[in-house]
């Protein structure tokens, strides 16, 4: 079994085993999907009804999360987001399992206990709505990654063997080295990959004169064939991303999204959203996304012009199915619901910090945005995350800074957050963070 099995289940199995063929029952804790070396998902969509857990999904999430803890041999202290009833509920359910199965969780104590931090997606509904420009995140946003598989069957003129491809860092070196790089770098790396392939190709074709040559070729062939497959796969994927970026005018759309997510200039934002809503190249999907971002950011602004933008959407012929999503996203992740301040710096120090960050120059106008998770984890690593906003479950608290952190987002994580965690792991030696979610989102 891939998780803890109850005594009653074992009893049912024994009663059904009339031929006595079952010799033994074993538990291997793998009841979750490992996505990246530091990311996992439970592949659950729609885990809550309104603001409350769907009972079956709560039970499934508890199982998945406890299986993860058992497979990593961690018995953590638990903190949760106070503004989310769902986070508290899940924290309590996980704690119940740890208490009930105390023998299984009796691992060797570490000096600093591991920490499980449970968050709610509704605290940051902005991150899943943004276009992405690093390879893995961009592929998921524009093509969709499903259990490491990508469906390319809709790509114009696609060959039969490339209708579905697998992108897995474990057995694709190019992907492993490029998954967190931005789109421009990937373009030049693809070019290098092709040139390398071309350089190897003629030699192997020319010199097949002796048996030894042929033997050498056959020995090298699997590597050669693998490389050929890798080249054609990534050239196809990057080519399709490039086509979609041009067709949907995504450079311009993304620039305005970043402005909506990171800056506080209302009149400029409104003007830019209006301009893009008039642009026929912008799809109804992207038009709706821009209005959703505007609605979340400027929800309580004195000059809020949401009704006008909704009229613009209607005049553009955007379907009611999409228009309804604007009010739905505000209800889900609006100011009333959020426990943290998504948009404005808290104090003078933060404002100065932001100003200096601006002076150093943004590496890229399309990747200014940092998920809220970046700040939350940064505070946690420094031992400064407020107990008043993220209380511990139970009486004990950590005296030292945490070293082993598991973050779980109810309502799903994103590949942008996976990149954040990857960078934090790289820049904080001695700290290991694992990110999980009920699912891995893209805007769709």
N, C-alpha and C positions, 0 to 999 in steps of 0.2 A: 504494500500500500504506500501511497506517496505522502501520507500524513498519519497523524495519530488515529488509531482505530479504537472505537469504544468496545467495552466488554460485551455489550448487547449485540454489536455487529459480529464479533467473533463467535458468539453463541449462535446467531442465525446461520453463519457460515458452517459451523460444526453440525448443526441440525440438517442442513441441506447436503452435507457431504456424506451421502449414504454409502458410497463405495469406498469411503475412507482413503481418498486419493491425495488429500492435502497433508503434506509431511510437516510443513512449518509455515508460519505467517511472519513476515518481516515488514518493518516500517522504514522506508527510505524517504526522508523529508525533502520533497522536490515539488511541492504543490503550488508552483508559481512559474512564471516565464522569465528566464534570464535573458535580458535584452542586450545589454553591454556588460563589460566586466564589473561595472559599478551601478548598473540600473536593472530593476526588475519590474514586471507588470503582472496584474492578475487577469488581464483581458476582460474586464467587466465594464459594460457601458450602462449608464443610467443607474447609478447605485442608490440614489436617493429619490424619495417622492416629496417634491417641494423641498422643505428644509430638513426632513426627517429620513432616516434610513429605511430602505425597503428591507424588511426583516430577513428575507432569504439572502440578500446581498451582504447584509451585516455579518451573518453567519459565515458566508463564503469568504469575506474579507478577513475575518478573524482567523479562519483556518489557514488562508494563504500567508498571512503575516506571521502566525505562530510557526508554520512550516519553515519559513525563511529563518526565523530565530533559531530553530532547532538545527537546521542545516549549517548555520554559521556558528553553532554552539555559543549562543549569546543569551544571557538572562539579564535583560536591560532594566534600567530605571526608565520610567515613562513620563514624558512631558507632552502636553497637548495645547492646542490653541483655544484659549478661554472663550473667544467670541463664537465658537462653533460647538453646538450641542452634539453634532455628529462626531466630532473629534473626541469629545469627552466619552461618548457612548462606546466608541471603538476602543479607546484606551482601557475602559473598565472591562470590556469583553476579553481583551488580550490578557489583562491582569488576572482575570478569573481562570483562564486556561493555564497560565503559568502557576497559579496557586494550586489548581486541581492536579496538574501533572508535575508536581514539584520534583519528583524523582528524575524525570526526563530533563528538567531544567537545572539539575544540580551539577553545573559545570565548574571547573576550577576557577576560583575567584581571581580577577585581575586587580591590579592596584587601583586603577580608576575604572569603575563599572561602565559597561557600554550604555548608550543612551538611545532610546527610541523617541523621536519627535513626530507627533501626529498633527498634520496641518490640513486645512480645508481649501480646496480650489477656489471657492467663492471669495477668498481674501485677495486673490489676484486673477481676475478674469481677463486681464489685458494680454498676458503672455501667450495664451493659446490662440489669440486672434491676429497675431502678427505674422507677416511674411518672413521667411527665414533665408539666410544667405550662407550658412555653413552646410557642408555636403549632406550629412545624414538628416539634419533638420529640414533642409530644403527638399530632399527627396520625399520625405514623409508629408510635407506640406503640399507639394504639387502633384505627387504621384501616389502617395500612400504606401507605407510599409506595414505588411501584415505578417507577423511571425517571420521576419527577415525576408519575406518574399515581396516582389514588386510586380504588379500586373502592367505589362507594357502593350497589351493587345490592342489598345486604342491608338497607338502611335502610328502615324501615317507611314505606309510602306514597310512595316516591321517584318523581319524574316521569322519563319516559323519557330526556330529554336530560341528566339529571344522574346517570345510572347510573355513569358514569365521568367524573371531572373531572381537569383538569391544574392542578397547583400549581407555578408556575415564577416565581421572582423576576424573571426577565428580562422577562416580558411581563404581569405582574400586579402593579400598583403597590401595591395593598392588602397583598398577601402579602409583597412586598419590605419594606414598612414595618413589618409586624407579626410576621414569622416568629420573632423573638427575644423578643417581649413575652410576659408571662405571661397566663394565661387570663382573669383578671378584666379586664385592660386591653383585651383583644381584644373582650370582650363590649361594652364601652362604645364602642370604635372602630367595631364593626359597627353599633351604634345610630346613630352619627354618619353613617356611610356611607349608611344607609337614609334618614335625614332629608335628607341632601344630595340623594339620588336623588329623594325625594318632592318636594323644593322645585323641582327642575328639571322634573319631569314635567308638572305642570299647564300651565305656560307653553307648552310645546311642543304640548300638545294643543289648548289654547284657540285660539291665534291662527294659524289656517292660512287666512287670508282671501284673500291675494293670492298671485300666482305667486312673488313675492319671499319671502314667508313660507315657502312650500312649499320653495323652493330652499334657504333657510336651514336648514329642518328636515332636509332630505335631507343637507345638508352636515354637520350636527351629528349626524345619526342614527347613523353608525357608532360615534361616541364614546358616544352615548346607549345604543346596543345593547350595546356592550362593557361599559359601566358596569352595565347591567341584568344582564348575564351574571355579572359579578363579584359583584354584590350577592347574586343568588340562590345562586351557588356557595358563597360564604362563610357565608351565613345557614344553608344546609343543612349544611355541614361543622361549623360551631360548634354548631348545634342537635343534631347527632348526637353530638358529643363530650360535650355537656351531658347528653344522655339516658343515655349509657354511664356517665358519672361517677355519676349518681344510681342507675342500675340495679345497678351493681356495687359501690356504696358506696365509691368510690375515694378520697374525701377522707379517710375514716378509715383505709383501707388504706395510703394514701400517707404519712400521718403516722407510722404504725408503721414503714413501710419506712425513712423518714428517721431515725427513732430507732435502728433496727438499723444503719444505715450510718454514722451520725455520733456516736452517744453510747456510753458504756461502762457503762450501768446494766443489768446482766444480769437482775436479778429483775423490774424494770419491763418490760423487753423481753419476757421470757418470758410474763409475765402478759398483756401486750397481744396477743401472738401467739395465746396460748390463747383469749383472749376472741374474737378475730376468727375463729378456726377454728370456733367454735360458732355464728357468725352465718350464717344461711341465705342472706343476700344476697351473701356473699362467694363468688365462683366457685371451682371446684377449681383453676383456673389461678392465681388470685391467692393462694389458700391455699398452694399449692405454692411460689410465689414467696417468700412470707413465711418459710416453713420453710427454703428455700435460703439466704436472707439470714442467717437465724439460724445455720444450719450453718456458713456461711463466717466469720461474725464470732466466734462463741463455740465454735469447733472445739476449742480446747484449754482452755476454761474449766473450773475445778474442779467447778462445779455443772452442767456441760453436760447438758441434758435432751432431747437430740435423739431418743433412742429413744421417749420419751413423746410427742413431737410427731408422730413417724412413726405411732405407734399412733392418735393423734387423726386424722391424715389418713386412715388406713385405715378407722376407724370412721365417718368422714364419707362414705365411699364414693368417695374420690378414686382414680382408676384407677391401676393398677400402672405404666402408661406414665409418668405424672407422678411417682409416688413414687420411681421409679428415678433420676429426674433429680437428686434431692437428693444422693445419694452421687456421682453423675457430676460435679456442679458442684464438689464439694469436691476430687475427684480432679483436676479440670481447673485450679482456681484456688485451692486450699487453701494453708495455711501452708507446707507442704513444698515447694511449687512456686514460691511468690512470691519475687521478688528484693528487693522493697521492703516496708516495713511499712505496710500499708493502714490500720490502725486506730488505733495509739496514737502520740501525738507522741513525737519522738525524745529531747527533752531539756527542761530547765526553761524555756529561752527559748521553745521551741515551745509549751509548756503555757501560759506567760504570754500569748503571742500569742493562743492559742485563747480564753483567758479574756477578754481584751479584746475579741476579736471577738464573744464572747457578750454582753459588756456593751453594746456599741454596738447590740445588738438585731438579731436576724436579720430581714432584710427580710420573710421569708416562711417559715413553718414547713415548707412543702412544697418549698422549694428551698434547704435548708441545705447539702445535699451538694455537694461539689466533687470532680470526678473526680481521680484520682491524676495525670492528665496536667497539670492546673493547676500542681501543685507541681513536677513534672519540668521543664516548660517555663519556669517562673519561675526555677528554679535555672540552667537552661541560658542564659537571657537575661542573667542576672547573672554568667555565667561561673563558676558554683559547682557545676555538675553533676559529680559525682565520676567521675573516670576509672576508678576501681576498680570501679564498678558499670556504667558506660557507656563502655567503652574505645573508642578510635579503631581503625579497621582500618588497619593499616600504621604506619610509624614516625612520620608527621607528625601534629602536633597544632595546634589553633588557638591563636594567642597572644592574639588579640583576641576580644571578645564577638561572637557570631555575629549577622548581620543578616538573612540569607536562610536560613530554616529550613524544611525539608520533613520532616514527621513521618509515619511510616508504621506502622500497627498491624497486625501479622499476626493474623488471627482477627477483624478487623473493628473499625471505629470506631463512634461513636454521635453522634446529633445533640446530646446534652448536651456532648460534647467539641467538637463544631463550634461551639457557643455559647461555650465556654471560649476557643477559638482566636480567634473573632470579637472577644471582649472584650480579649484580650491584644494583638491587632493594633491595636485602637482606643486602648488605654492606653499602648502603647509605640511612639511615633513612631520611624521609622527601623528598625523590626523588621518583617519580613514573614514570617508563618508560614502554611504550607499543610499541611492535614491530609488524609491518605489512609488507606484501609484496604482489606483484601481484600473487605469488604462494609460496609454500614451496618446496624447491628443495631437491633432492638427486642427485647423480652423473648422473644417467640415464636421 
